[in-house]
C-alpha cells in the first residue's frame, strides 16, 4: 500500500510524507522539510510518528520554505538526507561542511534510488534554484507524482509523470490576483515567470496531458495564500477531471489528510 499526505503547503513551508507498507514493514520518506524543527516534529506526531522513524528526507531545492530544518532533523535523528549536488552547494554552510552526522546522499535527474519499499526517481524542473528536482515515487504496484515549484511544464516533466495513479500538483497563483497584489514588480515577474510557479491554468493544462483511467487522486498544492483562492484552483482542475469543483482536494498551509494511491 502506498499513501501520502501533505504536512505543510505554501509560501510559509512545505513538507509531504510518503509511506509504503507491505503489511509487515513500512517505509517513510519526508519530501521537503520547510518548517522549524519543533513544528516539524509536531506535524509528524499528528501522524503518529517520531522523526527517528523516517527512512529518508528528500529536499527538492534550497529555498527556505522547502529545506527548512532538514539538516537539523537529519543530524538530530540520524535520518539519511537526499538532494542534488546543486541543492547541497546552495545550502552548504561551514557548520554543514564540518558536521559528520549529516547522512548526505547526492542524487541527480533520472537516477533512481530504492529506499525500503519505495523507489524514488527524481527529475529536473524549470525553477529559479540550483538543480531543483521533483519526484516520481512507486512501491512497484502504484505510483505517485509530486510536481511543484516550476514556472512551466516542458514535455520532459510530463514524460516523468505518465501513468501516475496520484498527483500532488502545484496551483500556486491566479494571474489576475498576482497582477493586483502588493508584491513588488520584480517578485511578480519571478513568480509568474518561466522559472517561477505554475498558475491555475498552467496546472490544468498539465493535468490534461496526464489524465488517464488509472489516475484517481489529484491534490492541488502550493497554493499562494495571497495570490490564489482554493475555489479558483478547484474550478480549473475540475474542468479537466469532469467533476464538481468542490470534489477537487487541495492542501492547506497546515497540510492535508492521508490519501491512498
Phi, psi and omega in degrees: 000136178239130178216164181209159172206146173279136175259341177193146182205131178123187186296336182275352178155148182223136177198135179229130180258128179241133182227129174244135181220138176254012181095340179246313179239159177229144175240132183231124179238130176261119179262112185071157192210045192279044177225170170292157187296322179295316179293323179296317178298321179295319179295321177294321180296328176295339176268002182080024185237151167259152182301327181293347178275355176288141177268339179192156169240126178248123179256122184285324178192175194274356181299143191299331180283001177240319181280320174042240184262021186304314181294317181295319180294319178298316181295311187294322187246008177055047177264127178302140184244130181239138175190173176282161176298322179296319177297316180299317179297325183288330183255354186297135178231165177306321180292324178293321181296325185265357183278111182283345184259021168268113183275073189279134174230128180262140181219157183226171179311126175083356181266118181273149176222138176264126176235103185057235181272005181250143170242126180252133174233102180281154176218148184282151180225156179279099180216155184278065178218172181268105178058056178289148180228144167242181195227143163248127184235142178213152172257010181098342180248315180228165184224151181234136175247133175248122183220098174221170173059064174206149185269340174204170186242094178286164180306325182300320179296315179300320180299328180284349183242007179300140173069016174293147178269343178211148180224137163253113194238128180295129168231076193286313189211163170258125185304321180292319178294320178297317181297326182271355187287171179275004177302142173294157184306320182296324181286324175299317179296321180295308183297318184271002184277179185288349176237029180255251184225153180285135170273176185299318182293320178296320178297318179296322179295318177296317180298321179302324180284342186251353181293134173205173187297331183275351179278110185240353179225122175231124182240119177284132184225172177057037178290132176289132178287337183258334189238020177204165172226142182307320183294333177288318176295317180299318181297318181295315183285328182295329178298324179284319185279345180070039180227174176290144182307320183292348178277349180277123181278151178213156177276141170262171177304332180268003173113213184205170170286179172288144172232129177273137182275000000 
